[in-house]
């Protein structure tokens, strides 16, 4: 860390359009500002409400949030967004949150709502970034590669690559000011979302950005989605249950015809995880208009009128027959075309830690 002197002047030379924010230890992170927008700014089927990422409990509507430009590394127990680093890895969900929150007030693990806001903005504006999803390069190109940041695998292939060392086309807006490595490299843990015995559970809006809203497995902050109204309600499923609640009134995930379907009933329980194209996910007639909109706002369901090809092969994996599964997004260095902004891994518990699992922090100054 002593090699970095990221003053505002230096960052404008290295990362024009970005901002350096110091944490409570006085250490820098390079951040990208995401200004607020409405649902209909990014969704064909959206309404005029402010996107959930810009509404935080106890604060209300915020003007925007700061998102780590780079996959985070760890120094002295805290998370940092810095260029040219080996991304933090082999870290579980709770430890990822702790490394972000150790930076001080306003800092937190990227949330499901924040990731969704960025993904939806990218798609709406015609930016679907490439990345390290094919052993150091993107599966759709051969001339651009990033710098390896860890030993090669047993087949002499590149694994993780140093943060931000790919081409500009790997940034979220394909500019020097963009967020790097959202597609591939390492999967990124997301706060505020989980699956419990097949029931989708979230924290309201962007409340997961506030550490005062606990996300441990027994927290009462977790809410289910009422299928008819889209309102957040007390879950029907608990981690202490012995098995699935196969029917009810809340949004659940069922596996039908080789694809995930949002429904109030689980008609086809699976014994292990299953995956399908993001663009093939549907909601059946038991899911009302408001709940469908919320799912789309969280980048969990394709937009109105979208077809599978619009999401460029991004895949979604869930395991709905276990007590709790947390979520990571983006995909890893070996994900190929299944990696990307709409990739979702929901088949692992919060304790798993591996070389392809990392994270990044975000910052909302209004949270004290």
N, C-alpha and C positions, 0 to 999 in steps of 0.2 A: 504494500500500500504506500510505502514511502516514495515509490517511483512516480506517484501521481501528484500533479499540481494543477488541479482542475479549477482554476479561477474562472470567472465569467468570460474573460478575454480568451483564455485557453480553450474553453468549451465551445465558444463561437468559431474558433479556428478548426477544431476537431469535429464538433457536432453542431453545425449552425442550426439555429432555430430551437435548440434545446435549452434546458435550465438546469443548473447545478443547485441541488438543495442539500444543506447540511443537516445531519441528524443531531440528536442531543449530545453526541460525543464529538461533534464538530467535524465529522467525516462526510465526504461528498458522495452523492449519487447523481447520475445524469438522468433526467426525467423528461418525459414528453407530456405536454398538457393536452387533455381531451376536453374540449368545451361541451357544455350541455346541448342536447337536441331533443326533439320530440320523436315519438314513436313513428309518426308518418314521414319523418325525414329519412328513415332507414328501412321502413317496411311498407310494401305495397298494401298490405292489409292492416296497417297501423292506424292509430287514432291520434288526436292532437295532444294527448297527455305527455308530460316529460318522461323520458325513458327512466326506468327504475334505477339505473346506475347513478342518477343525479338526485336521488332522494334518500336521505340518511336520517334515521331515527334520532330525535333530539336536536337536529340541525335543520331539517326540512330540505327544501330544494337548494342545491349548491350550483355554482356557476360552472364547475368542472372538477376534474380530478387529475392528479399527476400520476403517470404510469412509468414504471422502469423502462428505459430505453433498451436495456440489456437484461438477459437472464442474470439472476443475481449470483454473486459469489458471497462467501462468508468470511468476515474478519473480526476477531475478538468478540464472537458471539452475535454479531449483527449482520444483516443482509445489505449488500451494496450493488448498485447498478453501475458497472464500470466496463470500459472496452478492453478487449484482448485478454479476458480471463477464462479459465476453465470454469464452466457453470457449476454451481453447487449441485451436488448429486448425492445419492444414497442417503436421502433424508425423507422422513415420513411427514404426514400431514400436520400433526401437532407441532413438531419441531420446526417446520417451515413457518407456521404462524408465529411461533415464539421468536424466531430470528428476525422477523419483520417488526413485530411489536416491540422488540428490545430497542429499536431505533428511537422510540419516543412517541409523544402524542401525534396522532394523525397518521402514523405509519401502520400498515396492515398488509396481510397477504392479499394478493389479487383475488377479487371476488368473482363469482359466476356472473353477476350483473355487469361488472366492469369488462370482463373478457367479452361478453356478449355485445356490449356497446361498441367495442372496437371491431369485432368481427362483422357486425351488421353494417357499421359505417364503411368498412372496407368493401364489402360486397355491393352496397348501394352506390359506391363511387367508382366501381370498376377495378378495385385493387384486391387481387387475391395473391398475396405474396408467396414466393418460392422460399425454399430453405434447405437446410441440411436434413433431408429425409432419405438420402441414398448414399450413406457412408461417405460423408464429406461434401456431397453435392446434391442438387435437386434431381429427382427422377426424370424430369422433363428437359434437362439440359446437360451438356457434358463439358462445356468450356469454363464454367465458373465453379470454383471450389473455395471453401473456407480453410483456415489454418487449424490443423489438429491440435487438441489441447490435452490429450491423454494418450496412453499407449494404444497401438493398433490391436485389433482383436486377433483371435487365433488363426484367422484366415488372412491376416495382414491387411485388414480393411480399417478405414478411419471410423472412429466412433464420435465422441463429443468434439466440437470445434470451438475455438476461442470466440468469445462473445463479440458480435458485430464485425467479424472478419470476412463475412460473405459480401457479395456485390450489393449495390443499392437496391436491386430488384428483390432482395430478400427483406427489405423494410416494409412496414405495413402500408405506407403510401408511396412506396418506390421513390422516396426522396432521401437526401442525407439527414433530414430532420426526423425520419420515421423510426418506429419501434422495430428493433431487429429480432430475428429468430423466433417469430411466433409460429412458424411452420417448421416442425422437426427440431433437431438437436436433442433437447431433453423434454419430456412431458412436464407440464406445469400444474402443480396443485392449485385448486381453486376453492375459496371459502364460500360458505353460504349455500351449499347444495349437497344433497346426499340421497341415497335410495335405501329405504328400510323395508325389507320384506316385499319389495316391489312397489312400494308407495313413494312417490316423489315428495321430498321434503326440502324446504328452503327457508331462509330468513327473509323477512319482508324487504322489498326494495333493495337498497344497498346497505342494510343494517349490519351485514357481515363485516363492513369496513370499520365498525366501532367495536373495539375489544371488550367493551362493557356488555356486549351481547354474546354470551358464551356459545361455543360450538362444540363442546364436549358431547359425547354420545348420548347423555341423558338430559341435555339442556332443554328447558321449556321454550327457548327461543325458536326451535325448529317448528315449522308449521307445514301442514299439508294444504293442498289446493282443492277447494270445493269445485267439483266438476261442473255443476250447473251454473254457479255464479262467478267463479274465479276468485272468490274471497279466500283469505288464508284462515284456516281453521285448525283446531286441535287434531293431531294425527290419529288415524285409525290403527296404525301399526306402531309398535314400540320395539326397541332393540331387545327388550326383555321377553318378547313373545317367543313361543316355541316354534312358530311357523307363520305362514302367510295368512293374512286376512284376504280371502280371494275375491270378495265383493264388498261394495259399500257405496259411499258418496264422493270419495276423493279420487284424485288423478293417480292412476297406477300405470305400470308398464306391462303389457302382455306381448307374447311372442306369437305372431301369426303369419303364416305364408312366408317364412324366412325374413321377417322384418319386424321392427318394434312398433307397437301400436299403443297410443295413450287411450286408456279406457278406465271405467270404474271397476272392472272385473278382470281377474287373472284366470283365463280359461285354459292356458297351456303352460303350466310351470315348467321351467327348465332346471336341470340339475347342475348346469355349469353356465359360464358366460356365453353370450351370443353377440354377433355383430352384424351390422348391415350398413349400407350406404346411408349417410345422413339424409340425402334427398328422397329416400324411400320410406322414411318415418311418417306415420299418419296418426290422426286422431279419429276415433269412431264417433258414432252419433251420441254417445253418452257425455261427450265433452262439449260444453257450451262455448259460445262465442268469446266470452271474457276469458275463460281459461285457455282457449286456443291462442288468444292474443298474448297472454302472459308467457306461454310456452315459446311463442315466436320471439318475444322481447328478450328472452333468456337464451336465444339461439339453441333451442332444444327441439324445434319443429320447423320444417321448411316454410318459407314465406308463401303467402297467397299467390297462386298462379305459377309458382316455381316448379321446375322439373329437376330430376336427379342430377342431370349434367351441369346444372348451375353451380353445384357445390364441388365440382372437379374431383370426385372420387373420395372425398372425406368420409371417414367411417365413424360409427358410434358403437361402442361395446358396453353392455350392461350385464350385471348378474342380479336377477330379481328374486332369487330364492335363498337369500342369506339375510342376516339381521341388519347389517349396515355396510354400505359401500360408498366411499367418498369419490371425488371426481378430479381428474386431471384432463387438460386439454392441450392441443397442438401436435401431439405425436412425437416420436423419437427419430434418431438418426437412421433407423432402418425401416421406417414406416412406409416409405414409398408414396404412392398416390393417395393412400388412406390417411396420411398426415395432412394437417392444414388447420385453418381457422375454425372449421366446424367439426374437426375430430374431437371425440370425447371418449375417455376411458373411465368407465364406471363399474369396473369389475374387481376393484382392489379395496381392502380395508385400510383404515387410517394408519395402521402400523407398518405397512409395507415400505421398504426403502431399497432402492436399487440404483445402479449407475445411470439409468435412463430416466430417473425421477428428480426434477428440480422445481424451481419456483421463481417468482419475482414479486417484488413489493410494489405497493401503490401508496399515495399520500394525499390526504385531504386535510388542508390546514384548518378548516373549521372545526374539526374534531379535537376537543381539548381533554 
